[in-house]
Amino acid sequence: MFFKSNKEIKTGDLKLSDYDQIWTKFCFLDESGSLSNRAEPYFTVGLLKMSMPYYLQSKILYERSKRNFHDEIKFNKISKNNIDFAKFVIDCFFDTRSLSFYSYTTHKDSKYFQNNFAKDIWSAYEKITLKLLGATLSEKEILILIADHVTTPKDVKFEVNIKKDFNASKERLALSGVCRFDSKSNDLLQIVDLIIGSITYDIKYETKLIPGSKYKLEIVKHLKNKLGVLTFIQGFKNHNFNIFVERDNGVVQNEKGPST
């Protein structure tokens, strides 16, 4: 086994020569909704963490080739034509070992959002990202963040700010790099979109903000069955999942956000 654990060496004292005691994990980040669109009350950011993306990615690539299916899988594009493949992707996700998922859903009228995020939406996106990274980071671990590309003003330096602020808060090298890609080119970013889209859709449907569409509700049900949960309104947490949801009507569950 490559990874060795020496409990006598503290995380902050590790050196480059201690490479066999440091886990490097890939994190895939995507968002659902828009912070700037007041017509969309909910905004969700999700993060998938895994050691070896190859195993999950290769399963999906093989199945794409087998079915001759090359379309992007996004929750808002779920239809009769792609729902079977979307279910296959979710099944592959749950069959893959050594991965974890974190998400943060905020309501724009919540007290916490208004007090912390309302003044600057770009800063809000960065703060939520930092919350998720903080929740997922373990001892003796260095993260690599791959995020969905979002068009931002020229003065917004997401990649630079996230790496600098996260490492400063941990007082060590905890995030080695940040890079953004168009999700069309990355199946793992599409998986994150599929999951957080389901979470947000379920909340909106249960709170009667939307009537619900047949195929989207079918995907939501498929994900909930996999997790053994009836609804995402109150969030959900187990060994691999930490889904945090702020309550409606301006009341939050826990202002600290996702826990480690």
C-alpha positions as CSV (number, residue, x, y, z in Angstrom):
1,M,0.0,0.0,0.0
2,F,1.4,3.3,-1.1
3,F,0.0,5.5,1.7
4,K,1.6,5.2,5.1
5,S,0.3,6.8,8.3
6,N,2.7,8.0,11.0
7,K,0.7,9.5,13.7
8,E,3.7,11.0,15.3
9,I,4.1,13.4,12.4
10,K,1.6,16.3,12.5
11,T,0.0,17.5,9.3
12,G,1.7,20.9,9.5
13,D,5.1,19.3,9.9
14,L,5.0,17.1,6.8
15,K,7.7,17.7,4.1
16,L,7.8,17.0,0.4
17,S,9.9,14.0,1.2
18,D,7.0,12.6,3.2
19,Y,5.0,12.1,0.0
20,D,4.0,8.6,1.0
21,Q,2.1,10.0,4.0
22,I,0.1,12.6,2.1
23,W,-3.2,11.9,0.4
24,T,-3.9,13.9,-2.8
25,K,-7.6,14.1,-3.5
26,F,-9.4,15.5,-6.6
27,C,-12.4,17.7,-6.0
28,F,-15.0,18.5,-8.7
29,L,-17.1,21.5,-8.0
30,D,-20.3,22.7,-9.8
31,E,-23.3,24.9,-9.0
32,S,-27.0,24.8,-9.6
33,G,-29.0,28.0,-9.9
34,S,-27.9,31.6,-10.0
35,L,-26.9,33.9,-7.2
36,S,-27.8,37.0,-9.3
37,N,-31.2,35.8,-10.5
38,R,-33.8,36.8,-7.8
39,A,-36.4,34.6,-9.6
40,E,-34.4,31.6,-8.4
41,P,-34.6,31.4,-4.6
42,Y,-32.2,28.5,-4.1
43,F,-28.6,28.2,-5.0
44,T,-26.6,25.0,-4.5
45,V,-22.9,24.3,-4.7
46,G,-21.7,20.7,-4.8
47,L,-18.3,19.1,-4.4
48,L,-17.3,15.5,-5.3
49,K,-14.0,14.3,-3.7
50,M,-12.2,11.2,-4.8
51,S,-8.8,9.6,-4.9
52,M,-8.8,8.1,-8.3
53,P,-11.2,9.7,-10.8
54,Y,-10.1,7.3,-13.5
55,Y,-12.2,4.4,-12.3
56,L,-15.5,6.3,-12.4
57,Q,-14.6,8.2,-15.5
58,S,-13.6,5.1,-17.4
59,K,-16.9,3.4,-16.7
60,I,-18.8,6.3,-18.1
61,L,-16.6,6.7,-21.1
62,Y,-17.0,3.0,-21.9
63,E,-20.7,3.1,-21.6
64,R,-20.9,6.3,-23.8
65,S,-19.0,4.4,-26.5
66,K,-21.1,1.3,-26.1
67,R,-24.4,3.3,-26.4
68,N,-23.0,5.8,-28.9
69,F,-24.2,8.5,-26.5
70,H,-22.1,11.7,-26.5
71,D,-24.5,14.3,-25.1
72,E,-23.8,16.3,-22.0
73,I,-25.7,15.0,-18.9
74,K,-27.1,17.9,-17.0
75,F,-30.1,17.8,-14.7
76,N,-32.0,20.6,-16.5
77,K,-31.8,18.6,-19.7
78,I,-33.1,15.4,-18.4
79,S,-35.7,13.9,-20.8
80,K,-37.0,10.6,-22.1
81,N,-34.0,10.3,-24.4
82,N,-31.3,10.4,-21.8
83,I,-32.9,9.4,-18.5
84,D,-31.6,5.8,-18.7
85,F,-28.1,7.0,-19.1
86,A,-28.5,9.5,-16.3
87,K,-29.6,6.6,-14.0
88,F,-26.6,4.6,-15.1
89,V,-24.3,7.4,-14.2
90,I,-25.8,7.7,-10.7
91,D,-25.5,3.9,-10.3
92,C,-21.9,4.1,-11.2
93,F,-21.3,6.9,-8.7
94,F,-22.7,4.7,-5.9
95,D,-20.7,1.7,-7.0
96,T,-17.4,3.6,-6.9
97,R,-15.3,3.3,-3.7
98,S,-13.4,6.0,-1.9
99,L,-15.5,9.0,-2.8
100,S,-17.5,11.5,-0.9
101,F,-20.0,14.3,-1.7
102,Y,-20.7,17.6,-0.1
103,S,-23.2,20.3,-1.0
104,Y,-24.5,23.6,0.4
105,T,-27.9,24.9,-0.5
106,T,-28.7,28.5,0.4
107,H,-32.0,30.4,0.2
108,K,-31.5,34.0,-0.8
109,D,-34.0,35.2,1.8
110,S,-32.4,33.3,4.6
111,K,-30.9,35.3,7.5
112,Y,-27.5,33.7,6.9
113,F,-27.4,34.5,3.2
114,Q,-28.5,38.1,3.8
115,N,-26.0,38.7,6.5
116,N,-23.1,37.0,4.8
117,F,-23.6,36.8,1.0
118,A,-26.1,39.4,-0.2
119,K,-23.8,42.3,-0.8
120,D,-21.4,40.6,-3.2
121,I,-22.5,37.5,-5.1
122,W,-19.0,36.7,-6.4
123,S,-17.6,36.8,-2.9
124,A,-20.6,34.6,-1.9
125,Y,-19.6,31.9,-4.4
126,E,-16.0,32.0,-3.1
127,K,-17.2,31.8,0.5
128,I,-19.5,28.8,-0.1
129,T,-16.7,27.1,-2.0
130,L,-14.3,27.6,0.9
131,K,-17.0,26.2,3.3
132,L,-17.2,23.0,1.2
133,L,-13.4,22.6,0.9
134,G,-13.1,23.1,4.7
135,A,-15.8,20.4,5.3
136,T,-14.1,17.9,3.0
137,L,-10.4,18.3,4.0
138,S,-8.9,15.6,6.2
139,E,-5.6,15.4,8.0
140,K,-2.5,14.7,5.9
141,E,-4.5,15.6,2.7
142,I,-3.9,18.0,-0.1
143,L,-6.8,18.8,-2.4
144,I,-6.9,19.6,-6.2
145,L,-9.9,21.6,-7.2
146,I,-11.5,21.3,-10.6
147,A,-14.5,23.6,-11.0
148,D,-17.1,24.3,-13.6
149,H,-16.3,27.4,-15.7
150,V,-18.4,30.4,-14.7
151,T,-18.1,33.7,-16.6
152,T,-17.0,36.4,-14.0
153,P,-16.0,40.1,-14.1
154,K,-12.4,40.6,-15.0
155,D,-11.5,41.7,-11.5
156,V,-12.8,38.5,-9.9
157,K,-9.9,36.0,-9.5
158,F,-11.7,32.9,-8.3
159,E,-8.8,30.5,-8.8
160,V,-6.2,32.8,-7.1
161,N,-8.5,33.8,-4.2
162,I,-9.6,30.2,-3.4
163,K,-6.1,28.8,-3.3
164,K,-4.7,31.7,-1.3
165,D,-7.5,32.0,1.2
166,F,-7.9,28.3,1.8
167,N,-4.2,27.6,2.4
168,A,-3.9,30.7,4.6
169,S,-6.8,29.5,6.7
170,K,-5.3,26.1,7.2
171,E,-1.7,27.5,7.6
172,R,-0.3,24.8,5.3
173,L,-0.5,23.6,1.7
174,A,-4.0,22.2,1.7
175,L,-5.0,23.1,-1.8
176,S,-2.4,22.6,-4.4
177,G,-4.2,24.2,-7.3
178,V,-7.5,25.3,-8.8
179,C,-8.6,25.0,-12.5
180,R,-11.9,25.6,-14.2
181,F,-13.3,23.6,-17.1
182,D,-16.4,23.7,-19.2
183,S,-18.5,20.9,-17.8
184,K,-19.3,19.7,-21.3
185,S,-15.8,18.3,-21.4
186,N,-15.9,16.5,-18.0
187,D,-18.2,13.7,-17.0
188,L,-17.4,14.1,-13.3
189,L,-18.5,17.7,-13.2
190,Q,-21.7,16.5,-14.9
191,I,-22.3,14.0,-12.1
192,V,-22.1,16.9,-9.6
193,D,-24.6,18.9,-11.7
194,L,-26.9,15.8,-11.8
195,I,-26.8,15.4,-8.0
196,I,-27.1,19.1,-6.9
197,G,-29.8,19.6,-9.6
198,S,-31.8,16.8,-8.1
199,I,-31.3,18.2,-4.6
200,T,-32.5,21.7,-5.5
201,Y,-35.3,20.4,-7.7
202,D,-36.6,18.2,-4.8
203,I,-36.7,21.2,-2.5
204,K,-38.5,23.4,-5.0
205,Y,-41.0,20.6,-5.7
206,E,-41.7,19.8,-2.1
207,T,-42.2,23.5,-1.3
208,K,-44.5,23.8,-4.3
209,L,-42.4,26.3,-6.2
210,I,-42.6,24.2,-9.3
211,P,-45.2,21.7,-10.6
212,G,-42.5,19.1,-11.4
213,S,-41.7,17.2,-14.6
214,K,-42.0,13.5,-15.0
215,Y,-38.4,12.6,-15.9
216,K,-36.8,15.1,-13.5
217,L,-38.9,13.7,-10.7
218,E,-37.9,10.2,-11.7
219,I,-34.2,11.0,-11.4
220,V,-34.8,12.7,-8.1
221,K,-36.6,9.6,-6.8
222,H,-33.7,7.4,-8.1
223,L,-31.2,9.4,-6.2
224,K,-33.3,9.5,-3.0
225,N,-33.8,5.7,-3.2
226,K,-30.1,5.2,-3.4
227,L,-29.6,7.3,-0.3
228,G,-32.7,6.0,1.5
229,V,-34.1,9.5,2.1
230,L,-37.6,10.8,1.6
231,T,-36.7,14.4,0.9
232,F,-33.7,16.8,0.9
233,I,-35.6,19.6,2.5
234,Q,-33.8,19.0,5.9
235,G,-30.6,18.0,4.3
236,F,-28.9,14.6,4.7
237,K,-25.8,13.2,6.1
238,N,-24.1,9.8,6.2
239,H,-20.5,8.5,6.0
240,N,-20.1,9.6,2.3
241,F,-22.7,12.4,2.0
242,N,-23.0,15.7,3.7
243,I,-25.9,17.6,2.1
244,F,-26.6,20.9,4.0
245,V,-29.7,22.9,3.3
246,E,-30.8,26.2,4.7
247,R,-34.4,26.3,5.7
248,D,-37.0,28.4,3.9
249,N,-38.6,31.6,5.3
250,G,-35.3,33.2,6.4
251,V,-34.5,30.6,9.1
252,V,-31.3,28.5,8.9
253,Q,-30.6,25.1,10.3
254,N,-27.0,25.8,11.4
255,E,-25.2,28.9,10.6
256,K,-21.8,27.1,10.7
257,G,-22.7,25.3,7.4
258,P,-21.5,21.8,6.5
259,S,-19.6,20.0,9.2
260,T,-16.5,17.9,8.7
